[in-house]
Amino acid sequence: MNLAASPAEAERLLASGTVEADKVTVTTGTGGRIVELLVNEGDSVEAGQVVVRLDAASLEAQITQTEAAVVVAEAQHALDNPCLALKPGMPAGAGLKGV
């Protein structure tokens, strides 16, 4: 009986334990200034866990600008198409429904 391992078997390593990463890249869906860091270096985190809070001021300004652009576009559209003009008290966007 031959107990010698083949060269392929001699290079195989079986082990159990924990795998740790030295470096992980984290990205966000949007940029911004970090106002709160919710974890510390070395903390365990799970997929989907919030790890930072970003300053919402720039995003809120973008929302305000976009809302203003919608109002301007609706006003221009109403001028170009008088039959679709908004009546007093109608919500924004009401004159564009079905267009």
C-alpha positions in Angstrom: 0.0 0.0 0.0 1.4 3.4 -1.1 0.7 6.3 1.4 2.7 9.0 -0.5 0.6 12.0 -1.6 0.6 13.0 -5.2 2.1 16.4 -6.1 -1.4 18.0 -6.5 -2.5 16.7 -3.1 0.7 17.9 -1.4 -0.1 21.5 -2.5 -3.7 21.5 -1.3 -4.3 23.1 2.1 -7.4 22.6 4.2 -8.1 25.0 7.1 -10.9 26.6 9.0 -11.0 30.1 10.6 -12.0 33.7 10.0 -11.1 35.7 6.9 -10.3 39.4 7.6 -9.9 42.1 5.0 -7.1 44.6 5.4 -8.8 47.2 3.2 -12.4 47.7 1.9 -13.6 50.3 -0.5 -16.9 52.0 0.5 -18.8 54.2 -2.0 -22.0 56.2 -1.8 -24.7 56.8 -4.3 -24.2 60.5 -3.9 -21.4 62.8 -2.8 -21.4 65.2 0.1 -19.9 66.4 3.3 -19.8 63.8 6.2 -21.6 65.3 9.2 -21.7 62.1 11.4 -19.6 59.0 11.4 -21.6 56.1 12.9 -18.9 53.4 13.2 -15.3 53.3 14.2 -12.3 51.7 12.4 -12.3 48.0 13.2 -16.1 47.8 13.9 -18.0 45.0 12.3 -20.7 46.2 9.9 -23.4 44.5 7.8 -24.5 45.0 4.3 -26.9 47.9 4.1 -25.9 49.3 7.5 -25.7 53.1 7.6 -22.1 54.1 8.5 -22.1 57.8 7.8 -24.6 60.7 7.6 -24.1 63.3 4.8 -24.9 67.0 5.0 -28.4 67.2 3.3 -28.2 71.0 2.7 -26.8 70.7 -0.8 -29.3 68.1 -1.7 -32.2 70.2 -0.3 -30.9 73.1 -2.4 -31.0 70.9 -5.5 -34.5 69.9 -4.7 -35.6 73.6 -4.3 -33.9 74.4 -7.6 -35.6 71.5 -9.4 -39.0 72.5 -8.0 -38.5 76.1 -9.2 -37.5 74.8 -12.6 -40.7 72.8 -12.8 -42.8 75.9 -11.9 -40.9 77.8 -14.6 -41.4 75.0 -17.2 -45.1 74.8 -16.4 -45.5 78.6 -16.7 -43.7 78.5 -20.1 -45.8 75.6 -21.2 -49.0 77.4 -20.2 -47.9 80.5 -22.2 -47.2 78.3 -25.2 -50.5 76.3 -24.8 -53.2 78.7 -23.3 -55.8 75.9 -23.3 -53.7 74.0 -20.7 -53.1 77.0 -18.4 -53.4 76.4 -14.7 -56.5 77.8 -12.9 -56.0 79.5 -9.5 -55.8 76.9 -6.8 -54.8 74.0 -9.1 -51.8 72.0 -7.8 -48.5 72.3 -9.7 -48.4 69.8 -12.5 -52.2 69.6 -12.9 -52.1 71.5 -16.2 -49.7 68.9 -17.6 -51.6 65.7 -16.9 -52.4 63.9 -20.0 -50.0 65.9 -22.2 
